[in-house]
Amino acid sequence: MKIAMAADHGGYELKNAIKAHLEERGYEITDLGVNGPESVDYPIYGEICARYVVSGAADLGVVCCGSGIGISIAANKVQGARCALVNSEYAAEMCKRHNNANMVSFGGRVTAPEDAIRYVDIWLDTEFEGGRHQKRVDLLNSL
Ligand code: RB5
């Protein structure tokens, strides 16, 4: 399973904490940057990661910015990206079970690394339910 990751300056430390955990779990990670505190524009990194996932170069994507909001908005502008801003165990589970989220977003200034790691594990370990939710995911993909 290949996972692409990207972040801005507000999220790169959280990205790197999640990355270390996912590598320990055996996932193949592509780090699309950034890796330093210099100010950058989160729409660029949300788009890069979403295009990487939608192209099939990675199976899933994880993006981080300061709040998790801007970079998720950017990712969701790419057709086929379903990026969920996750800040609870419930959101982590439901974004996979019902929305089949192929990306998740976290805020480095709002979510502690141990919480984000717990949420990302729940997302990865939850199965998409399909059934009536498939039609809704198809509708999302058509937008
Ligand atoms: C950068 O200061 C900040 O605006 C960004 O990381 C993110 O929180 C935007 O949604």
Residues whose N, C-alpha, C, O or C-beta is under 5 A from the ligand:
A	BS01	RB5	D8 G10 Y42 C65 G66 S67 G68 I69 G70 I71
